[in-house]
Amino acid sequence: ADLNLSHVTTLNAVGAATLYIEAFNGGKVALSSLTTINHSGRALNFQSYGTDSVIDLTALGGTAISGITIDIQNGGAVTWGTPTSFTSSVLSVSGATSLIDTSGLTDVTGSDLYALNGAVVNYSALASYTASNDGFNRVLQSNGASADLNLSHVTTLNAVGAATLFIEAYNGGKVDLSGLPTINHGARVIAFQSYGTNSVVDLTALGGAGISGINVDIQNGGAV
């Protein structure tokens, strides 16, 4: 199945509620020429579930992307070129064969990032993470055996604003922050959580610095 919207260059998501753009069970949504998303209030959710399911956003990768949710599961894919900016958004990848290219991202300020159920998601160009000053909780999570949220190139963590930044490894997942020597935070709480056998939050480089003002919670065979 192919929903061919390949000539659409502008997406206007006005109003409230949610606009869902979905490729399921081998289907394809072609938005390959989309360069502009205008939205205010309305949530925008891209979902690609199942082997050979594809949402084609090739042209969007040349723009700064903000305020959207991308959810990929069980072998689905989102093709979006090689974007550098993905802010105030959610990116969730579930399953070892699910695909999206995150190698070019250098700015994910205020975004929630998930690697689930065997997914390995590499943020190899990301040198810093900032939990934006907006009063909302933020989450960096790996959940499930062999899942790996690879943030190993992050050297600075800026936890500004209020609320909490949760950094979570559950059920055998790993959050790799092995290159992190510096945490900058004010009122925002930083909570490292590692729950379950083989769950790991890797903070290897942080051990060489003075550590202050964080919460570390390890349960049921987890490790930090």
Helices and strands as residue ranges (DSSP letters): E 2-4, E 10-14, E 18-24, E 28-30, E 36-40, E 43-49, E 54-56, G 58-62, E 65-66, E 69-73, E 77-79, E 86-87, E 90-94, E 112-116, E 120-122, E 128-131, E 138-143, E 148-150, E 156-159, E 164-170, E 174-176, E 182-185, E 189-195, E 200-202, G 204-208, E 215-219
